[in-house]
Amino acid sequence: MILVNTDYISGKNLSMLSLVKGSTIQSKNIGRDITQSFKTIVGGELKAYNDMMNEARALATKRMVEEAEQMGADAVVNVRYASSAIMQGAAEVIAYGTAVKFV
């Protein structure tokens, strides 16, 4: 499966199928939350949260690709990511794009 953030794939004619998306909601781990709160005192990267969000993006991408594969897509163009707070301590990550078939 080809994933691109442009609306074209060089050298390919595309037939648009449909919007596809994948999402996940991640919550903070209490142990992770305590250690990361100490890190905010001295500053710097919150590595545990960074890792959590990277995992969330990967899972959302995987779910988007699975939806595209079910449609028989060859690629997903215009891939985008968004995140939002759902409640205190939980965030949603969504990956979305347009499933396409090569003509």
N, CA, C and O atoms as a printed pandas DataFrame, in Angstrom:
     atom_number atom_name residue_name chain_id  residue_number  x_coord  y_coord  z_coord
0              1         N          MET        A               1    0.865   -1.180    0.000
1              2        CA          MET        A               1    0.000    0.000    0.000
2              3         C          MET        A               1    0.903    1.231    0.000
3              4         O          MET        A               1    1.803    1.362    0.829
4              5         N          ILE        A               2    0.642    2.121   -0.942
5              6        CA          ILE        A               2    1.390    3.372   -1.032
6              7         C          ILE        A               2    0.613    4.445   -0.270
7              8         O          ILE        A               2   -0.594    4.599   -0.455
8              9         N          LEU        A               3    1.312    5.177    0.581
9             10        CA          LEU        A               3    0.722    6.288    1.334
10            11         C          LEU        A               3    1.499    7.548    0.998
11            12         O          LEU        A               3    2.722    7.586    1.133
12            13         N          VAL        A               4    0.782    8.587    0.557
13            14        CA          VAL        A               4    1.434    9.861    0.238
14            15         C          VAL        A               4    0.602   11.017    0.788
15            16         O          VAL        A               4   -0.608   10.894    0.977
16            17         N          ASN        A               5    1.268   12.132    1.038
17            18        CA          ASN        A               5    0.539   13.314    1.526
18            19         C          ASN        A               5    0.230   14.307    0.403
19            20         O          ASN        A               5   -0.139   15.452    0.663
20            21         N          THR        A               6    0.383   13.860   -0.841
21            22        CA          THR        A               6    0.026   14.683   -1.999
22            23         C          THR        A               6   -1.262   14.125   -2.610
23            24         O          THR        A               6   -1.706   13.039   -2.238
24            25         N          ASP        A               7   -1.855   14.859   -3.538
25            26        CA          ASP        A               7   -3.090   14.376   -4.166
26            27         C          ASP        A               7   -2.814   13.617   -5.462
27            28         O          ASP        A               7   -3.731   13.375   -6.247
28            29         N          TYR        A               8   -1.565   13.244   -5.686
29            30        CA          TYR        A               8   -1.196   12.497   -6.891
30            31         C          TYR        A               8   -0.047   11.563   -6.552
31            32         O          TYR        A               8    0.618   11.722   -5.528
32            33         N          ILE        A               9    0.179   10.590   -7.423
33            34        CA          ILE        A               9    1.363    9.729   -7.356
34            35         C          ILE        A               9    1.998    9.819   -8.730
35            36         O          ILE        A               9    1.387    9.441   -9.730
36            37         N          SER        A              10    3.194   10.309   -8.779
37            38        CA          SER        A              10    3.875   10.555  -10.044
38            39         C          SER        A              10    3.872    9.305  -10.933
39            40         O          SER        A              10    4.254    8.216  -10.506
40            41         N          GLY        A              11    3.432    9.495  -12.174
41            42        CA          GLY        A              11    3.431    8.413  -13.143
42            43         C          GLY        A              11    2.224    7.486  -13.058
43            44         O          GLY        A              11    2.162    6.500  -13.792
44            45         N          LYS        A              12    1.275    7.773  -12.192
45            46        CA          LYS        A              12    0.097    6.907  -12.031
46            47         C          LYS        A              12   -1.178    7.693  -12.323
47            48         O          LYS        A              12   -1.300    8.855  -11.934
48            49         N          ASN        A              13   -2.124    7.058  -13.007
49            50        CA          ASN        A              13   -3.466    7.609  -13.159
50            51         C          ASN        A              13   -4.313    7.006  -12.051
51            52         O          ASN        A              13   -4.302    5.794  -11.836
52            53         N          LEU        A              14   -5.043    7.858  -11.354
53            54        CA          LEU        A              14   -5.770    7.405  -10.174
54            55         C          LEU        A              14   -7.267    7.509  -10.355
55            56         O          LEU        A              14   -7.775    8.443  -10.977
56            57         N          SER        A              15   -7.959    6.541   -9.804
57            58        CA          SER        A              15   -9.411    6.574   -9.713
58            59         C          SER        A              15   -9.750    6.652   -8.224
59            60         O          SER        A              15   -9.401    5.760   -7.451
60            61         N          MET        A              16  -10.430    7.725   -7.835
61            62        CA          MET        A              16  -10.762    7.934   -6.431
62            63         C          MET        A              16  -11.834    6.941   -5.982
63            64         O          MET        A              16  -12.818    6.723   -6.689
64            65         N          LEU        A              17  -11.641    6.349   -4.818
65            66        CA          LEU        A              17  -12.626    5.419   -4.280
66            67         C          LEU        A              17  -13.463    6.068   -3.181
67            68         O          LEU        A              17  -14.678    6.212   -3.313
68            69         N          SER        A              18  -12.795    6.457   -2.094
69            70        CA          SER        A              18  -13.551    6.994   -0.961
70            71         C          SER        A              18  -12.593    7.513    0.108
71            72         O          SER        A              18  -11.401    7.206    0.109
72            73         N          LEU        A              19  -13.149    8.298    1.003
73            74        CA          LEU        A              19  -12.415    8.710    2.196
74            75         C          LEU        A              19  -12.204    7.484    3.074
75            76         O          LEU        A              19  -13.120    6.686    3.270
76            77         N          VAL        A              20  -10.996    7.341    3.599
77            78        CA          VAL        A              20  -10.704    6.276    4.566
78            79         C          VAL        A              20  -10.096    6.911    5.798
79            80         O          VAL        A              20   -9.435    7.946    5.717
80            81         N          LYS        A              21  -10.325    6.283    6.939
81            82        CA          LYS        A              21   -9.771    6.823    8.171
82            83         C          LYS        A              21   -9.504    5.703    9.149
83            84         O          LYS        A              21  -10.042    4.601    9.044
84            85         N          GLY        A              22   -8.657    6.025   10.096
85            86        CA          GLY        A              22   -8.360    5.128   11.200
86            87         C          GLY        A              22   -8.121    5.994   12.415
87            88         O          GLY        A              22   -7.549    7.079   12.305
88            89         N          SER        A              23   -8.552    5.528   13.565
89            90        CA          SER        A              23   -8.338    6.345   14.761
90            91         C          SER        A              23   -8.099    5.466   15.966
91            92         O          SER        A              23   -8.374    4.266   15.954
92            93         N          THR        A              24   -7.587    6.083   16.994
93            94        CA          THR        A              24   -7.398    5.422   18.281
94            95         C          THR        A              24   -7.458    6.488   19.364
95            96         O          THR        A              24   -7.159    7.657   19.120
96            97         N          ILE        A              25   -7.841    6.079   20.540
97            98        CA          ILE        A              25   -7.834    6.970   21.701
98            99         C          ILE        A              25   -6.877    6.375   22.715
99           100         O          ILE        A              25   -7.015    5.221   23.121
100          101         N          GLN        A              26   -5.919    7.170   23.113
101          102        CA          GLN        A              26   -4.906    6.725   24.069
102          103         C          GLN        A              26   -5.072    7.494   25.369
103          104         O          GLN        A              26   -5.391    8.683   25.369
104          105         N          SER        A              27   -4.852    6.803   26.462
105          106        CA          SER        A              27   -4.899    7.486   27.761
106          107         C          SER        A              27   -3.542    7.385   28.427
107          108         O          SER        A              27   -2.739    6.504   28.119
108          109         N          LYS        A              28   -3.308    8.300   29.339
109          110        CA          LYS        A              28   -2.036    8.326   30.041
110          111         C          LYS        A              28   -2.005    7.215   31.093
111          112         O          LYS        A              28   -3.012    6.902   31.728
112          113         N          ASN        A              29   -0.840    6.644   31.252
113          114        CA          ASN        A              29   -0.585    5.663   32.292
114          115         C          ASN        A              29   -0.213    6.424   33.560
115          116         O          ASN        A              29    0.590    7.356   33.498
116          117         N          ILE        A              30   -0.775    6.053   34.704
117          118        CA          ILE        A              30   -0.536    6.809   35.944
118          119         C          ILE        A              30    0.948    6.866   36.295
119          120         O          ILE        A              30    1.437    7.904   36.739
120          121         N          GLY        A              31    1.664    5.769   36.102
121          122        CA          GLY        A              31    3.108    5.770   36.366
122          123         C          GLY        A              31    3.847    6.700   35.426
123          124         O          GLY        A              31    4.741    7.442   35.835
124          125         N          ARG        A              32    3.463    6.651   34.170
125          126        CA          ARG        A              32    4.064    7.513   33.152
126          127         C          ARG        A              32    3.736    8.969   33.458
127          128         O          ARG        A              32    4.584    9.848   33.306
128          129         N          ASP        A              33    2.507    9.220   33.887
129          130        CA          ASP        A              33    2.052   10.575   34.175
130          131         C          ASP        A              33    2.865   11.190   35.313
131          132         O          ASP        A              33    3.261   12.353   35.237
132          133         N          ILE        A              34    3.110   10.421   36.353
133          134        CA          ILE        A              34    3.870   10.929   37.509
134          135         C          ILE        A              34    5.296   11.276   37.099
135          136         O          ILE        A              34    5.787   12.360   37.412
136          137         N          THR        A              35    5.968   10.350   36.391
137          138        CA          THR        A              35    7.358   10.619   36.002
138          139         C          THR        A              35    7.453   11.788   35.026
139          140         O          THR        A              35    8.393   12.579   35.094
140          141         N          GLN        A              36    6.476   11.899   34.114
141          142        CA          GLN        A              36    6.522   12.992   33.154
142          143         C          GLN        A              36    6.205   14.330   33.797
143          144         O          GLN        A              36    6.689   15.364   33.337
144          145         N          SER        A              37    5.394   14.329   34.861
145          146        CA          SER        A              37    5.096   15.588   35.544
146          147         C          SER        A              37    6.356   16.139   36.213
147          148         O          SER        A              37    6.530   17.355   36.289
148          149         N          PHE        A              38    7.230   15.266   36.696
149          150        CA          PHE        A              38    8.506   15.732   37.253
150          151         C          PHE        A              38    9.373   16.351   36.159
151          152         O          PHE        A              38   10.091   17.319   36.406
152          153         N          LYS        A              39    9.305   15.797   34.959
153          154        CA          LYS        A              39   10.101   16.297   33.842
154          155         C          LYS        A              39    9.684   17.729   33.475
155          156         O          LYS        A              39   10.516   18.512   33.017
156          157         N          THR        A              40    8.414   18.076   33.671
157          158        CA          THR        A              40    7.967   19.424   33.327
158          159         C          THR        A              40    8.600   20.477   34.228
159          160         O          THR        A              40    8.658   21.654   33.872
160          161         N          ILE        A              41    9.070   20.055   35.384
161          162        CA          ILE        A              41    9.714   20.992   36.306
162          163         C          ILE        A              41   11.050   21.475   35.742
163          164         O          ILE        A              41   11.373   22.660   35.822
164          165         N          VAL        A              42   11.824   20.549   35.173
165          166        CA          VAL        A              42   13.153   20.903   34.670
166          167         C          VAL        A              42   13.170   21.186   33.178
167          168         O          VAL        A              42   14.140   21.740   32.661
168          169         N          GLY        A              43   12.098   20.807   32.478
169          170        CA          GLY        A              43   12.019   21.047   31.040
170          171         C          GLY        A              43   12.617   19.918   30.232
171          172         O          GLY        A              43   13.284   19.036   30.773
172          173         N          GLY        A              44   12.378   19.950   28.958
173          174        CA          GLY        A              44   12.910   18.940   28.050
174          175         C          GLY        A              44   11.805   18.105   27.430
175          176         O          GLY        A              44   10.621   18.317   27.691
176          177         N          GLU        A              45   12.212   17.161   26.611
177          178        CA          GLU        A              45   11.266   16.302   25.895
178          179         C          GLU        A              45   10.581   15.322   26.843
179          180         O          GLU        A              45   11.218   14.737   27.719
180          181         N          LEU        A              46    9.295   15.157   26.655
181          182        CA          LEU        A              46    8.528   14.173   27.420
182          183         C          LEU        A              46    8.505   12.886   26.600
183          184         O          LEU        A              46    7.538   12.597   25.895
184          185         N          LYS        A              47    9.589   12.122   26.708
185          186        CA          LYS        A              47    9.802   10.964   25.844
186          187         C          LYS        A              47    8.690    9.933   25.952
187          188         O          LYS        A              47    8.280    9.376   24.934
188          189         N          ALA        A              48    8.192    9.663   27.143
189          190        CA          ALA        A              48    7.132    8.662   27.302
190          191         C          ALA        A              48    5.874    9.078   26.541
191          192         O          ALA        A              48    5.220    8.237   25.923
192          193         N          TYR        A              49    5.528   10.367   26.579
193          194        CA          TYR        A              49    4.359   10.847   25.841
194          195         C          TYR        A              49    4.628   10.844   24.338
195          196         O          TYR        A              49    3.743   10.530   23.542
196          197         N          ASN        A              50    5.839   11.192   23.962
197          198        CA          ASN        A              50    6.219   11.152   22.557
198          199         C          ASN        A              50    6.073    9.729   22.012
199          200         O          ASN        A              50    5.533    9.527   20.925
200          201         N          ASP        A              51    6.556    8.752   22.774
201          202        CA          ASP        A              51    6.431    7.350   22.373
202          203         C          ASP        A              51    4.966    6.941   22.275
203          204         O          ASP        A              51    4.577    6.244   21.338
204          205         N          MET        A              52    4.147    7.374   23.241
205          206        CA          MET        A              52    2.728    7.040   23.236
206          207         C          MET        A              52    2.045    7.592   21.982
207          208         O          MET        A              52    1.249    6.895   21.353
208          209         N          MET        A              53    2.350    8.838   21.618
209          210        CA          MET        A              53    1.727    9.440   20.450
210          211         C          MET        A              53    2.230    8.800   19.153
211          212         O          MET        A              53    1.462    8.662   18.200
212          213         N          ASN        A              54    3.505    8.410   19.102
213          214        CA          ASN        A              54    4.022    7.708   17.925
214          215         C          ASN        A              54    3.302    6.377   17.739
215          216         O          ASN        A              54    2.955    6.008   16.617
216          217         N          GLU        A              55    3.075    5.653   18.840
217          218        CA          GLU        A              55    2.349    4.387   18.778
218          219         C          GLU        A              55    0.902    4.621   18.319
219          220         O          GLU        A              55    0.357    3.842   17.537
220          221         N          ALA        A              56    0.296    5.690   18.811
221          222        CA          ALA        A              56   -1.080    6.009   18.438
222          223         C          ALA        A              56   -1.165    6.336   16.946
223          224         O          ALA        A              56   -2.090    5.881   16.273
224          225         N          ARG        A              57   -0.223    7.111   16.422
225          226        CA          ARG        A              57   -0.218    7.428   14.984
226          227         C          ARG        A              57   -0.041    6.165   14.149
227          228         O          ARG        A              57   -0.696    5.997   13.120
228          229         N          ALA        A              58    0.850    5.275   14.597
229          230        CA          ALA        A              58    1.075    4.025   13.867
230          231         C          ALA        A              58   -0.193    3.167   13.844
231          232         O          ALA        A              58   -0.526    2.584   12.812
232          233         N          LEU        A              59   -0.894    3.087   14.962
233          234        CA          LEU        A              59   -2.123    2.294   15.026
234          235         C          LEU        A              59   -3.223    2.918   14.167
235          236         O          LEU        A              59   -3.940    2.202   13.469
236          237         N          ALA        A              60   -3.360    4.236   14.213
237          238        CA          ALA        A              60   -4.362    4.920   13.391
238          239         C          ALA        A              60   -4.059    4.705   11.901
239          240         O          ALA        A              60   -4.974    4.479   11.109
240          241         N          THR        A              61   -2.792    4.775   11.525
241          242        CA          THR        A              61   -2.385    4.549   10.137
242          243         C          THR        A              61   -2.718    3.122    9.708
243          244         O          THR        A              61   -3.246    2.901    8.618
244          245         N          LYS        A              62   -2.409    2.159   10.570
245          246        CA          LYS        A              62   -2.698    0.750   10.277
246          247         C          LYS        A              62   -4.190    0.547   10.037
247          248         O          LYS        A              62   -4.576   -0.157    9.104
248          249         N          ARG        A              63   -5.020    1.147   10.859
249          250        CA          ARG        A              63   -6.471    1.006   10.705
250          251         C          ARG        A              63   -6.970    1.667    9.427
251          252         O          ARG        A              63   -7.886    1.158    8.781
252          253         N          MET        A              64   -6.372    2.802    9.058
253          254        CA          MET        A              64   -6.740    3.471    7.811
254          255         C          MET        A              64   -6.378    2.581    6.616
255          256         O          MET        A              64   -7.175    2.430    5.690
256          257         N          VAL        A              65   -5.189    1.999    6.638
257          258        CA          VAL        A              65   -4.735    1.125    5.553
258          259         C          VAL        A              65   -5.641   -0.100    5.442
259          260         O          VAL        A              65   -5.978   -0.516    4.334
260          261         N          GLU        A              66   -6.039   -0.681    6.570
261          262        CA          GLU        A              66   -6.936   -1.839    6.545
262          263         C          GLU        A              66   -8.265   -1.489    5.877
263          264         O          GLU        A              66   -8.802   -2.280    5.102
264          265         N          GLU        A              67   -8.793   -0.299    6.180
265          266        CA          GLU        A              67  -10.047    0.135    5.553
266          267         C          GLU        A              67   -9.863    0.291    4.048
267          268         O          GLU        A              67  -10.736   -0.099    3.273
268          269         N          ALA        A              68   -8.734    0.856    3.628
269          270        CA          ALA        A              68   -8.456    1.037    2.201
270          271         C          ALA        A              68   -8.302   -0.317    1.509
271          272         O          ALA        A              68   -8.791   -0.500    0.394
272          273         N          GLU        A              69   -7.633   -1.256    2.153
273          274        CA          GLU        A              69   -7.444   -2.585    1.564
274          275         C          GLU        A              69   -8.776   -3.302    1.378
275          276         O          GLU        A              69   -8.955   -4.031    0.402
276          277         N          GLN        A              70   -9.709   -3.105    2.302
277          278        CA          GLN        A              70  -11.029   -3.727    2.179
278          279         C          GLN        A              70  -11.779   -3.216    0.950
279          280         O          GLN        A              70  -12.641   -3.914    0.417
280          281         N          MET        A              71  -11.457   -2.009    0.501
281          282        CA          MET        A              71  -12.083   -1.439   -0.693
282          283         C          MET        A              71  -11.355   -1.840   -1.966
283          284         O          MET        A              71  -11.825   -1.548   -3.066
284          285         N          GLY        A              72  -10.219   -2.503   -1.830
285          286        CA          GLY        A              72   -9.422   -2.865   -2.993
286          287         C          GLY        A              72   -8.520   -1.752   -3.478
287          288         O          GLY        A              72   -8.109   -1.749   -4.638
288          289         N          ALA        A              73   -8.206   -0.805   -2.607
289          290        CA          ALA        A              73   -7.369    0.339   -2.987
290          291         C          ALA        A              73   -5.919   -0.084   -3.199
291          292         O          ALA        A              73   -5.434   -1.038   -2.591
292          293         N          ASP        A              74   -5.248    0.649   -4.072
293          294        CA          ASP        A              74   -3.815    0.450   -4.303
294          295         C          ASP        A              74   -2.979    1.427   -3.487
295          296         O          ASP        A              74   -1.806    1.178   -3.209
296          297         N          ALA        A              75   -3.602    2.553   -3.103
297          298        CA          ALA        A              75   -2.865    3.597   -2.389
298          299         C          ALA        A              75   -3.846    4.491   -1.638
299          300         O          ALA        A              75   -5.058    4.435   -1.847
300          301         N          VAL        A              76   -3.286    5.315   -0.760
301          302        CA          VAL        A              76   -4.059    6.362   -0.089
302          303         C          VAL        A              76   -3.308    7.668   -0.316
303          304         O          VAL        A              76   -2.131    7.791    0.023
304          305         N          VAL        A              77   -4.009    8.642   -0.897
305          306        CA          VAL        A              77   -3.404    9.956   -1.160
306          307         C          VAL        A              77   -3.963   10.975   -0.171
307          308         O          VAL        A              77   -4.963   10.731    0.505
308          309         N          ASN        A              78   -3.293   12.117   -0.107
309          310        CA          ASN        A              78   -3.698   13.198    0.805
310          311         C          ASN        A              78   -3.786   12.731    2.259
311          312         O          ASN        A              78   -4.709   13.111    2.980
312          313         N          VAL        A              79   -2.840   11.917    2.682
313          314        CA          VAL        A              79   -2.855   11.406    4.059
314          315         C          VAL        A              79   -2.593   12.557    5.028
315          316         O          VAL        A              79   -1.655   13.336    4.860
316          317         N          ARG        A              80   -3.435   12.639    6.029
317          318        CA          ARG        A              80   -3.328   13.681    7.057
318          319         C          ARG        A              80   -3.525   13.049    8.427
319          320         O          ARG        A              80   -4.109   11.973    8.555
320          321         N          TYR        A              81   -3.025   13.740    9.448
321          322        CA          TYR        A              81   -3.187   13.314   10.841
322          323         C          TYR        A              81   -3.758   14.469   11.641
323          324         O          TYR        A              81   -3.473   15.635   11.368
324          325         N          ALA        A              82   -4.553   14.136   12.617
325          326        CA          ALA        A              82   -5.076   15.140   13.541
326          327         C          ALA        A              82   -5.160   14.497   14.918
327          328         O          ALA        A              82   -5.298   13.280   15.047
328          329         N          SER        A              83   -5.077   15.326   15.927
329          330        CA          SER        A              83   -5.245   14.819   17.293
330          331         C          SER        A              83   -6.051   15.830   18.085
331          332         O          SER        A              83   -6.059   17.025   17.791
332          333         N          SER        A              84   -6.723   15.318   19.090
333          334        CA          SER        A              84   -7.514   16.196   19.944
334          335         C          SER        A              84   -7.672   15.560   21.314
335          336         O          SER        A              84   -7.631   14.339   21.461
336          337         N          ALA        A              85   -7.853   16.406   22.304
337          338        CA          ALA        A              85   -8.098   15.922   23.657
338          339         C          ALA        A              85   -9.557   15.486   23.746
339          340         O          ALA        A              85  -10.456   16.237   23.369
340          341         N          ILE        A              86   -9.787   14.301   24.231
341          342        CA          ILE        A              86  -11.137   13.770   24.383
342          343         C          ILE        A              86  -11.657   14.087   25.784
343          344         O          ILE        A              86  -12.810   14.477   25.965
344          345         N          MET        A              87  -10.795   13.913   26.749
345          346        CA          MET        A              87  -11.080   14.231   28.146
346          347         C          MET        A              87   -9.727   14.406   28.815
347          348         O          MET        A              87   -8.697   14.158   28.188
348          349         N          GLN        A              88   -9.708   14.820   30.049
349          350        CA          GLN        A              88   -8.426   14.992   30.720
350          351         C          GLN        A              88   -7.689   13.660   30.763
351          352         O          GLN        A              88   -8.205   12.667   31.276
352          353         N          GLY        A              89   -6.493   13.654   30.225
353          354        CA          GLY        A              89   -5.675   12.451   30.246
354          355         C          GLY        A              89   -5.891   11.507   29.075
355          356         O          GLY        A              89   -5.308   10.423   29.061
356          357         N          ALA        A              90   -6.711   11.875   28.085
357          358        CA          ALA        A              90   -6.933   11.009   26.924
358          359         C          ALA        A              90   -6.946   11.845   25.645
359          360         O          ALA        A              90   -7.496   12.946   25.608
360          361         N          ALA        A              91   -6.334   11.303   24.610
361          362        CA          ALA        A              91   -6.264   12.002   23.323
362          363         C          ALA        A              91   -6.622   11.053   22.193
363          364         O          ALA        A              91   -6.308    9.864   22.239
364          365         N          GLU        A              92   -7.287   11.597   21.172
365          366        CA          GLU        A              92   -7.599   10.830   19.977
366          367         C          GLU        A              92   -6.612   11.220   18.883
367          368         O          GLU        A              92   -6.282   12.394   18.715
368          369         N          VAL        A              93   -6.154   10.230   18.154
369          370        CA          VAL        A              93   -5.340   10.462   16.958
370          371         C          VAL        A              93   -6.105    9.846   15.806
371          372         O          VAL        A              93   -6.548    8.700   15.891
372          373         N          ILE        A              94   -6.263   10.603   14.728
373          374        CA          ILE        A              94   -6.951   10.108   13.544
374          375         C          ILE        A              94   -6.053   10.298   12.332
375          376         O          ILE        A              94   -5.422   11.341   12.159
376          377         N          ALA        A              95   -6.009    9.268   11.498
377          378        CA          ALA        A              95   -5.317    9.341   10.203
378          379         C          ALA        A              95   -6.405    9.231    9.141
379          380         O          ALA        A              95   -7.304    8.398    9.259
380          381         N          TYR        A              96   -6.332   10.068    8.104
381          382        CA          TYR        A              96   -7.353   10.010    7.060
382          383         C          TYR        A              96   -6.752   10.389    5.723
383          384         O          TYR        A              96   -5.728   11.069    5.652
384          385         N          GLY        A              97   -7.401    9.941    4.673
385          386        CA          GLY        A              97   -6.952   10.236    3.325
386          387         C          GLY        A              97   -7.966    9.712    2.323
387          388         O          GLY        A              97   -9.065    9.298    2.692
388          389         N          THR        A              98   -7.591    9.735    1.063
389          390        CA          THR        A              98   -8.467    9.258   -0.015
390          391         C          THR        A              98   -7.908    7.979   -0.590
391          392         O          THR        A              98   -6.782    7.945   -1.087
392          393         N          ALA        A              99   -8.711    6.916   -0.518
393          394        CA          ALA        A              99   -8.317    5.636   -1.113
394          395         C          ALA        A              99   -8.447    5.753   -2.621
395          396         O          ALA        A              99   -9.432    6.288   -3.129
396          397         N          VAL        A             100   -7.437    5.243   -3.340
397          398        CA          VAL        A             100   -7.441    5.311   -4.799
398          399         C          VAL        A             100   -7.040    3.963   -5.392
399          400         O          VAL        A             100   -6.380    3.145   -4.751
400          401         N          LYS        A             101   -7.458    3.767   -6.618
401          402        CA          LYS        A             101   -7.075    2.586   -7.383
402          403         C          LYS        A             101   -6.321    3.080   -8.610
403          404         O          LYS        A             101   -6.658    4.125   -9.168
404          405         N          PHE        A             102   -5.292    2.330   -9.038
405          406        CA          PHE        A             102   -4.548    2.687  -10.232
406          407         C          PHE        A             102   -5.357    2.279  -11.464
407          408         O          PHE        A             102   -5.945    1.199  -11.515
408          409         N          VAL        A             103   -5.369    3.177  -12.459
409          410        CA          VAL        A             103   -6.114    2.889  -13.697
410          411         C          VAL        A             103   -5.145    2.439  -14.763
411          412         O          VAL        A             103   -5.555    2.144  -15.886
